[in-house]
Amino acid sequence: MSFATVSSAQVHLLKTAPVRVEVDLSKGLNAFSIVGLPDKAVGEAKDRISAAIKNTGFKSPKQKNYKIVISLAPADIKKEGALFDLPMAIGYLIASKGLPADVKDKLFVGELSLDGEVRTVDGVLPIVREAKRAGFKEVYVPAGNATEAALIDGIAVYGVKNLFELVSHLTEKDILPDEDRPFIQKRKMKPTPQTPFKAGAREYQVDFADVKGQRTAKRGLMIAAAGGHNIAMWGPPGTGKTLLAKAFISILPPLAIEEALEVTGIHSVAGVLQEPLITYPPFRAPHHTASYIALVGGGTIPKPGEITLAHRGVLFLDEFPEFERRVIDALRQPLEDHVVNVSRVKGSAQFPAHFTLITAMNPCPCGNNGVKGKTCSCAGHQIDRYKRKISGPIVDRIDLWTEVSVVEHEKLTEGRGSEETSEEVRKKVATARTRAEKRYAQLKLPFKTNSDVGARDIAVAIPLSDEVKKTLNLAAKKHDLSARSYHRLIKLARTVADLEGHDAVQETDLMEALQYRPKQLQN
């Protein structure tokens, strides 16, 4: 009888997949079926669509003698969620001749309520980015997602409040009432103004000045922030390890626009987005009881975990040895390759995982081993087992190990004026990062921070003088460094040099970098 096609899309394994919504109507006994590997939420759409169309003023599809078939192509990709409600409803109205409209070069996503309101959905930002890349001129999203979608320039974004509003916008002429449809006056909607990219007000719980003492640990955190290095802090309970980790996020510079869009897209897909645009590095701190799947990602259909949610930001693992051994070892690949591969029966995925790892640990299970004035209650085998939870490959991938010792009580009552603030430290970090970025741009190397430099490019990216090489090789033999640790030491020394304003790595820079070797785990 009639046929219509409407364009839509969904995010599958963090990748946007275009979906073609095909609607076919034929005479016969009433039937309504949705094909194309729909999940339960998509299968239930027939009732939401019918009620929304009826409450918009049109005759319900269930009241007509139509055999309705809606196909979501391609048919070999599972369709999930309620975001196809809106394109399916528009497709039906066009196919049934209730809506004279041309939807070419237009893409639709949105969930319908029974009264025709359009509800927000997850994953809008990557969908709009893909729509622009695919050549669509207009995209129609729920009004609640419009600000997020309007971050993408070069495509007209329309925020839809309800089905009636969309129909009056799409129709090519006023729709006069008859037995099947209401009177609808043609009325154009205004596209949502582009959302400007600007960093919002910086919000953080802890300032560097709030942590008393701990100058060595603060210096290590500043180096980690300047070069994107992983850092581990160890020391007895109550010395400020967790506070320092929370303060770390306050010394990081804001994200660049492409990074912000990437991070916002990931959080949108995961359904944890709480603001239109994430402009600062995310901070994720899962509890040590978190499961392997919660951290790495997975499930029957692979979903991103905490590692991916920390992309371009910080993953803080407090009580590091208390995590499951396989959870700790699962960090090996993402720390090296900046991606995590998840394979399951129903699919495999590669999720981005470029983050800075911060860990905090006690010297032993009770926390008193080696602490002056306190007695350790742990047996020797308990301490050994506690340390062995962190394998050699993980130790190799952490650039800085710094002790957070007991603070003198007198320092705890000093005012903030005695400590550097986060703003002061952030300026030093930004200066060091700028030096590194300019240096690699001049060398035509695709790196932004020193930690990004690969083993293949390290000789060109970070040249060393003969004197520094000699000192480095002597230190490598003395500490029996692996090839990975050797290269990471060079990159760490380069970051120290950037903070000190040195054009080339000095011996003093290298010696400072050597101080952050993991002495605690070697005791």
C-alpha positions, 0 to 999 in steps of 0.5 A: 500500500505504501512505504517510507524510509527514515534515517536514524542511528545508534551507538554500538560498542562506542561506535555509531552505527547508522540505522535505516528505518523502513516502514511498509503498510499493506491492506489486511488484518491489523498486524504490527511487527518490528524486525531487524534484531530488536531488543525488548525495549525496541519490540515494545515500541509498537505500543508507545508509538501507537499511543503517542500517535493517537494522543497527537490527534491521528488515528492509532495504527491499531485502529486501522486494517493495516499490516505494518512491518517496520524493518531496522536495517542492517538486520545483523546488528542488534538494535537496543533502546528506545531511541528509534521510537521517533523515527518509527513514528515519523515513518509510519505517518509518512507511509500512511499519508498522514504526514506529507514530508520529505525527510531526506538528509534528516536524522531522527532519534528519541524516545516517545512517551504515551502522550507524544512527549519526546524523552531524552536518550543516551549517546546523542553526541557521537550520533550527531558527530557521525550524522555530520560526517555522513552528510546529513544536514539536519538532526532531530533529537529530544529537547533535553539532549539539544544542548549536548547535540549542538556542540557539533557545528556544521549541522542544524540541530533541532530539539523536539519537545513532542511529536505534534511539534515535529509533525507541524515542522516537517509537514509541507502544508497545513494538514486539514482534519478528516477522520484520520488526522487533526488540523495541523498548521505548518510551523517551523522550529528554530534550530538550537544555537551552537553550544560554545566550547568553554571550560566551565567553573573548575570544581574540585573537593581538595586544593593542594594547599589543604594537604599539609606537608608531603612536599615529596609526594606533591612534587611527584604528583606535579611531575605526573601531571606535567608528563601524564605519568602513572604514580603510586603513593605508599605510606601508613593510614591517615597521612593524606594519600587519598587527599593528594589523589583528589587534589591531583585533578585540580592541577590538570589543565582543561581538555582540548575541544576534541578531547572534550567531545570524545570524553563527553561522547563516552559518558553519554553512551554509558549513561553517566553524563551529568553536564552538556560538555565535560571540559575537565579531565574525569576522575574515577575512583572505584572501590577496591571491591569493584569487580573485573567487569566493572573496572575493565568493561564487559557483560553479555554485550560488551559495555565500557568500564571504569577504565574507559570512563577515566579516558583522558583523565584519572583512574584512582585506585585506593587500597591498591593491593586490596583489589583482586589480583586479576583486576590489577593485572588487567591494567597491563594492556591499557597502561601500555596501549591506551586501549582495552580489548573486551571479547565476549560470546556476543561480540568483541570491542576495543574501548579507549583507555588513555588515562593517568593511573594513581594508586595508594597503598599501605606498607602492609595490611595493618598499615604500621610496618616500618612506622616509627612508634607503632607496632606491626601486627602482620606476620611476615607471610602476610606482608609478602602476600600483600606486596606480591598482589602487585606483579612486576609488569604492573610495577614496570608500568608505574613511573613514580613511586613516592612515600607519603609519611607521617606529618608532624602534628605542629604542621597540621594547624598551620594556615594555607599560606604555607603551602602552594595552592592548586592554581600555582601548581597548575600554572607550572604544569601547564607551562611544562606541557606547553614546552613538550607539545611545542617541542614535539610539534617542531619534530613533527611527532604526534605526541602531547605529553612525554608519557605518550612517546613510544620506544621507537621514537624515544631516541629522536624525541628525547635526545640525551648527551653522552654524560647523561647516557653514561649516568643513565646506563650505570643506574640501569645496571645498578637497579637492573632496569627492564627495557620498559623501565629504562625508557620510562625513566628517560621520559620521566627525566624529560618531564622533570627537565620541562618543569625546570625549564631545561632545553635538554635533560640534565644529570640532575633531572635524571637523578631526581627521576631515579629517586622515584624508583619503587623502593618499597616493593623491593624491601 
